[in-house]
Amino acid sequence: MPIGIDGYFCTMLDYIVVGIGLAGISFCETLEKGGKTFKVISDKSQRASQVAGGLYNPVILKRFTLAWKAKQQMELAMPFYQNLERKLGVTLDHKLPVLRKFASVEEQNAWFEAADRPGLDHFLSTTIQQNNNPFVDAPFGFGLVKYTGRLDTASLVESFTAYLDQKGILDTQSFDFSSVEHHNDHVLYKSTKARRIVFACGYGLKNDPFFGYLPLNGTKGELLTIKAPGLKEDNVIKSSVFTIPLGNDLYSVGATYKWKDKTNEPTEESKNELVGKLKNFLKCDFEIVGHVAGIRPTVVDRRPLVGQHPEHKNLYVLNGFGSRGVLIAPYASNQLYQAIETGAAIDPEMDIRRFTEKYYFS
Ligand SMILES: Cc1cc2nc3c(=O)[nH]c(=O)nc-3n(C[C@H](O)[C@H](O)[C@H](O)COP(=O)(O)OP(=O)(O)OC[C@H]3O[C@@H](n4cnc5c(N)ncnc54)[C@H](O)[C@@H]3O)c2cc1C
């Protein structure tokens, strides 16, 4: 039996997973389904998954187009989160229609044209929704997107963390990259021996000496929680911001997109930006009761970063979900798992082999 660096005997795990956001959770869940052994190491340096609005919506509402692979992702994601609800005993999926506010008759027409296109026709309602809410300014009404909702990502992270902790397979420290020993058919991390490590660190990838060559940008986002007892709105409304009903007269409002600031601190500037946009269409009093921020792991070409390290064959990455982590996470996790365990090809659009040159030449 092998001896770990701290002198203890250790058995071989199938995987170490680093990071417990949407990426890490989805991969762990896929491992459990496959009967694999694993351990998770995660700190709290990144918080995109805790603060996310959690919307799942297959349509890009700026351009009325279908998001990348949205239909395939939804088919996988919905049963995936239902299973997690059963397993963790929590409600995660809140089904909510998304209403896209129209700014003009031209936009209404563009919506109808889009609703005729194959693929989109499944998701876009062809009836204009009139505005019945006296506290919402929407004279041209709304377009309704079907099969949408909000995943309570904060509850998912909290309950999955507790689940792993209870199983005794969670280590809540920062991963020490210098403690990885590479061997032919395994890696040794301190006293843990595993066949593979999967790094699912979100924007934390920037501190990863193995995968830090990948072109992850990171886009900061901030969200407010408001209390608006008069509003009584049950739909998600997309105007210049999203307003997402949370229950008990609370609504999530956001989000901002900032490219320079890479901290997780909420700012006064973004708060003012969101309040300004909100006041353009909300005609009732509200109180701000929460304000959070996080970094979306966004990628230069807007595709996930999934695959095997060019040199260290036991190391893998699962990252780059941008602003669509809820839908992408189960899909990308499944692709990575199938690639490792069955040799299936990873979708070339998300396979990190598209950036191999950067590893050797930058
Ligand atoms: C304001 C905001 C709103 C959003 N709204 C939506 C939305 O409505 N719908 C949607 O689909 N997506 C949304 N997103 C995007 C979504 O949150 C992300 O795509 C997703 O959460 C990324 O998950 P992740 O697991 O890759 O990263 P993260 O959630 O950042 O998780 C990474 C984990 O790895 C840990 N970690 C990092 N480095 C280390 C290390 N060295 N050692 C140990 N642990 C480490 C971190 O602490 C963290 O726990 C939003 C994001 C933001 C910021």
Ligand as a Chemical Component Dictionary entry (heavy atoms), coordinates in Angstrom:
data_LIG
# 
_chem_comp.id                   LIG 
_chem_comp.type                 NON-POLYMER 
_chem_comp.pdbx_formal_charge   0 
_chem_comp.three_letter_code    LIG 
# 
loop_
_chem_comp_atom.comp_id 
_chem_comp_atom.atom_id 
_chem_comp_atom.alt_atom_id 
_chem_comp_atom.type_symbol 
_chem_comp_atom.charge 
_chem_comp_atom.model_Cartn_x 
_chem_comp_atom.model_Cartn_y 
_chem_comp_atom.model_Cartn_z 
_chem_comp_atom.pdbx_ordinal 
LIG C1  C1  C 0 -24.067 38.256 -9.934  1  
LIG C2  C2  C 0 -24.108 36.985 -10.712 2  
LIG C3  C3  C 0 -25.333 36.547 -11.214 3  
LIG C4  C4  C 0 -25.391 35.354 -11.939 4  
LIG N1  N1  N 0 -26.608 34.930 -12.380 5  
LIG C5  C5  C 0 -26.707 33.747 -13.040 6  
LIG C6  C6  C 0 -27.971 33.263 -13.455 7  
LIG O1  O1  O 0 -29.005 33.884 -13.218 8  
LIG N2  N2  N 0 -28.017 32.068 -14.118 9  
LIG C7  C7  C 0 -26.878 31.337 -14.388 10 
LIG O2  O2  O 0 -26.972 30.269 -14.988 11 
LIG N3  N3  N 0 -25.653 31.785 -13.987 12 
LIG C8  C8  C 0 -25.551 32.968 -13.332 13 
LIG N4  N4  N 0 -24.323 33.419 -12.941 14 
LIG C9  C9  C 0 -23.129 32.669 -13.350 15 
LIG C10 C10 C 0 -22.861 31.482 -12.432 16 
LIG O3  O3  O 0 -22.880 31.945 -11.136 17 
LIG C11 C11 C 0 -21.508 30.840 -12.776 18 
LIG O4  O4  O 0 -21.485 30.435 -14.122 19 
LIG C12 C12 C 0 -21.232 29.604 -11.908 20 
LIG O5  O5  O 0 -21.616 29.828 -10.594 21 
LIG C13 C13 C 0 -19.768 29.227 -11.950 22 
LIG O6  O6  O 0 -19.601 28.101 -11.134 23 
LIG P1  P1  P 0 -18.155 27.523 -10.813 24 
LIG O7  O7  O 0 -18.362 26.339 -9.972  25 
LIG O8  O8  O 0 -17.386 27.371 -12.082 26 
LIG O9  O9  O 0 -17.405 28.698 -10.012 27 
LIG P2  P2  P 0 -17.609 29.224 -8.506  28 
LIG O10 O10 O 0 -19.029 29.291 -8.145  29 
LIG O11 O11 O 0 -16.798 30.458 -8.424  30 
LIG O12 O12 O 0 -16.983 28.094 -7.616  31 
LIG C14 C14 C 0 -15.593 27.841 -7.550  32 
LIG C15 C15 C 0 -15.279 27.192 -6.226  33 
LIG O13 O13 O 0 -13.898 26.838 -6.191  34 
LIG C16 C16 C 0 -13.321 27.320 -4.984  35 
LIG N5  N5  N 0 -11.890 27.554 -5.199  36 
LIG C17 C17 C 0 -11.307 28.423 -6.051  37 
LIG N6  N6  N 0 -9.966  28.355 -5.943  38 
LIG C18 C18 C 0 -9.698  27.421 -4.997  39 
LIG C19 C19 C 0 -8.502  26.893 -4.417  40 
LIG N7  N7  N 0 -7.275  27.282 -4.808  41 
LIG N8  N8  N 0 -8.605  25.950 -3.450  42 
LIG C20 C20 C 0 -9.821  25.500 -3.036  43 
LIG N9  N9  N 0 -10.979 25.962 -3.562  44 
LIG C21 C21 C 0 -10.925 26.899 -4.525  45 
LIG C22 C22 C 0 -14.097 28.609 -4.731  46 
LIG O14 O14 O 0 -13.967 29.113 -3.423  47 
LIG C23 C23 C 0 -15.508 28.154 -5.056  48 
LIG O15 O15 O 0 -16.082 27.457 -3.977  49 
LIG C24 C24 C 0 -24.214 34.591 -12.184 50 
LIG C25 C25 C 0 -23.004 35.041 -11.653 51 
LIG C26 C26 C 0 -22.931 36.203 -10.929 52 
LIG C27 C27 C 0 -21.623 36.641 -10.351 53 
# 
loop_
_chem_comp_bond.comp_id 
_chem_comp_bond.atom_id_1 
_chem_comp_bond.atom_id_2 
_chem_comp_bond.value_order 
_chem_comp_bond.pdbx_ordinal 
LIG C1  C2  SING 1  
LIG C2  C3  SING 2  
LIG C2  C26 DOUB 3  
LIG C3  C4  DOUB 4  
LIG C4  N1  SING 5  
LIG C4  C24 SING 6  
LIG N1  C5  DOUB 7  
LIG C5  C6  SING 8  
LIG C5  C8  SING 9  
LIG C6  O1  DOUB 10 
LIG C6  N2  SING 11 
LIG N2  C7  SING 12 
LIG C7  O2  DOUB 13 
LIG C7  N3  SING 14 
LIG N3  C8  DOUB 15 
LIG C8  N4  SING 16 
LIG N4  C9  SING 17 
LIG N4  C24 SING 18 
LIG C9  C10 SING 19 
LIG C10 O3  SING 20 
LIG C10 C11 SING 21 
LIG C11 O4  SING 22 
LIG C11 C12 SING 23 
LIG C12 O5  SING 24 
LIG C12 C13 SING 25 
LIG C13 O6  SING 26 
LIG O6  P1  SING 27 
LIG P1  O7  DOUB 28 
LIG P1  O8  SING 29 
LIG P1  O9  SING 30 
LIG O9  P2  SING 31 
LIG P2  O10 DOUB 32 
LIG P2  O11 SING 33 
LIG P2  O12 SING 34 
LIG O12 C14 SING 35 
LIG C14 C15 SING 36 
LIG C15 O13 SING 37 
LIG C15 C23 SING 38 
LIG O13 C16 SING 39 
LIG C16 N5  SING 40 
LIG C16 C22 SING 41 
LIG N5  C17 SING 42 
LIG N5  C21 SING 43 
LIG C17 N6  DOUB 44 
LIG N6  C18 SING 45 
LIG C18 C19 SING 46 
LIG C18 C21 DOUB 47 
LIG C19 N7  SING 48 
LIG C19 N8  DOUB 49 
LIG N8  C20 SING 50 
LIG C20 N9  DOUB 51 
LIG N9  C21 SING 52 
LIG C22 O14 SING 53 
LIG C22 C23 SING 54 
LIG C23 O15 SING 55 
LIG C24 C25 DOUB 56 
LIG C25 C26 SING 57 
LIG C26 C27 SING 58 
# 
